[in-house]
């Protein structure tokens, strides 16, 4: 079932033909797995982009930065701390929320 095979027919099927059917089903399964992995990667990138945009917006509003200045500030902070840009954005958002309360 995990390989995408939902039925098999035995009557009249030669043994050498069954191998090619299994090979095709296996290839199809691998293709579907790659598509699922690609979709998850794209979803993750979108979430990271949303975090960066939100953090930039906070810097623009609180520090009167331009969009480029906000982005480069986040980028520099991330590089200085040796963390991913999305992680820096998440940290900035958390700090902003903490200071707001």
N, C-alpha and C positions, 0 to 999 in steps of 0.2 A: 504493500500500500504506500509506503513512504517513497518508493521509486516511481510512483505514478501509475502503477499497474493496477487496474481495478477488476480485470477478468482475464481468464485464459481459456483457450479452446484446445482440447487435446485431440479430438476426433479428426483424423486426416492430416495432422500436422507432422511433418518430418522433423527429426531431431536437429538437423542442421539449420532449419528455418527458425526453430525456437531460440537458438542462440542470437540470431540477428534481432529478433523481437526484443529479447532481454537487453541487448546492447543499445537498441534505440530507446527503450524505456529508461535505462540508466542514464543515457546522454540527456534525455529530456529532463530527468530529475535534477541532474547537475546544472542544467541551464536554468531551471526554476530556482534552484538554490542561489545561483549567482544573481539572478534578478532580485530575489528577496534581500540578499546582502547589499546590493546596490541601492535598493530603496531605503533600507535602514541607514546606510551611510549618508544618503541625501537628506533624510529626515534629521539626522544628527547635525549635519552642516547647517541646515535651516535654523535649528534651535540655537546653534552657536551664533549664527548671524543675528538672530533676534536679540540675544544677550548683548552683543557688541553694539547694536543699534540703540538699545535701551541705555547702556552705559554712556554712549556718546551723547545721547539726549540729556542725561543727567549733567554731564560736564558742560554742555552748551548752556543749559539753564542756570546752573549754579556758579559757573566760572566765566560765563560770557565768552566761551570759546567758539571759534568757527567749527564747522564739521571736520575739516582737515586737521585743525589743531587738536580737537577731541580725539580723533582716531590716532594721530601720531603720539599723543600723550599716553593713550592706552597701550599702544604698541611698544613704546619705550619702557613703560612700567613693566609690561610682561617680559620684555627682554632682560631688563635689569634684575628681575626676580626669577628668571629662567623658567617661566611657566607659559602655558598656551594663552593666546589672546582671549579666548572665550573664558578661560579660568580667571584671568585678570578682570574681565568685564563682570563676571559673577561676583568676584570679591568687591569690586567697586559698587555694584548695586546693593550688596549686603551692607556695606559700610554706610551708604547713603540712607538706607532704610533704618539702620541703627541710629544714625545721627538725627533723623527726622522725628524720632520718638522721644 
